[in-house]
């Protein structure tokens, strides 16, 4: 069983950048498909970016070209580089992991506690 802890959230002005990190423990990230999700109050959690074990990445249409997902199996970590941030990117961001390649689906088995990202206009 893998445990996930996000870091790197914060406040930034529109147009700025942030990099989220997800540190995994208890198991190696090389075994997992992983993803980033986000949620705002009153809305469903939505997939932002996902990475299969073979390195194939999937992005939500609204972040394509601005966000990049990556994984470092040697460091047991997942990352989300977020550029050209917009106020609508404001949300709690969650890291997720699972054994099945479900892309942006919410059926991942393991979830972190979240990191808040706030983008001001």
C-alpha positions in Angstrom: 0.0 0.0 0.0 1.4 3.4 -0.9 1.0 6.6 1.0 1.0 10.0 -0.8 1.8 13.4 0.5 1.5 16.6 -1.7 3.5 19.7 -1.3 4.3 22.9 -3.3 0.9 24.5 -3.2 0.5 28.2 -2.6 -0.8 31.5 -3.9 0.3 33.1 -7.2 -0.9 35.8 -9.6 -2.4 34.9 -12.9 0.3 34.0 -15.4 2.6 32.7 -12.8 3.9 29.2 -12.2 3.8 26.6 -9.4 5.2 23.1 -9.2 3.4 20.5 -7.1 5.2 17.5 -5.7 3.8 14.2 -4.5 6.1 12.1 -2.3 5.2 8.4 -2.1 6.1 6.0 0.6 5.4 2.4 1.4 5.8 1.2 -2.2 7.6 2.2 -5.3 6.0 4.6 -7.8 7.2 2.5 -10.7 4.4 0.0 -10.0 1.6 2.6 -10.3 -0.3 4.6 -12.7 -0.6 8.1 -11.1 -2.5 11.3 -11.6 -3.4 14.7 -10.4 -6.9 15.8 -9.6 -8.4 19.0 -8.3 -11.6 20.0 -6.5 -13.3 23.3 -5.5 -16.1 23.5 -3.0 -19.4 22.3 -4.3 -18.0 20.7 -7.3 -16.9 17.1 -8.2 -13.2 16.2 -8.2 -11.9 16.4 -11.7 -8.9 14.8 -13.4 -6.1 17.2 -14.4 -3.3 15.0 -15.6 -2.4 11.3 -15.5 0.6 9.2 -16.3 0.6 5.5 -17.1 3.4 3.2 -16.2 4.6 3.3 -19.8 5.0 7.1 -19.6 1.9 8.0 -21.6 0.4 11.2 -20.3 -3.2 12.4 -20.5 -4.3 16.0 -19.8 -7.6 17.7 -19.2 -8.3 19.9 -22.2 -8.3 23.1 -20.2 -4.7 22.6 -18.9 -3.2 21.1 -22.1 -0.1 23.0 -23.1 0.2 24.7 -19.7 0.6 21.8 -17.2 3.2 19.0 -17.4 3.0 15.8 -15.4 6.2 13.9 -14.6 7.4 11.1 -12.4 10.8 10.3 -10.9 10.8 6.7 -9.8 14.3 7.0 -8.3 12.9 9.7 -5.9 9.5 8.0 -5.6 7.8 11.2 -6.6 5.2 12.6 -8.9 5.2 16.2 -10.1 2.9 18.7 -11.7 4.5 21.8 -13.3 1.8 24.4 -13.7 2.5 27.4 -16.0 0.4 30.3 -17.2 -1.9 29.8 -14.3 -5.4 31.2 -14.4 -7.9 32.1 -11.6 -10.0 29.1 -12.7 -7.1 26.8 -11.8 -7.7 27.7 -8.1 -8.5 24.4 -6.3 -7.3 21.8 -3.9 -5.0 19.5 -5.8 -4.8 15.8 -5.0 -2.2 13.2 -6.0 -3.6 9.7 -6.8 -2.1 6.3 -7.5 -3.5 2.9 -8.7 -2.6 -0.3 -10.5 -5.0 0.2 -13.3 -4.5 2.6 -16.3 -7.7 4.7 -15.9 -6.3 8.0 -17.0 -8.4 10.9 -15.6 -11.0 8.6 -14.1 -11.6 8.9 -10.3 -11.2 5.2 -9.5 -7.6 5.4 -8.2 -7.1 3.3 -5.1 -4.8 5.7 -3.2 -5.1 9.4 -2.5 -3.1 12.2 -0.8 -4.5 14.8 1.5 -4.3 17.6 -1.0 -2.4 20.9 -1.5 -4.2 24.2 -2.0 -3.5 26.3 -5.1 -4.8 29.9 -5.3 -4.5 32.0 -8.4 -5.4 35.7 -8.2 -6.3 37.9 -11.1 
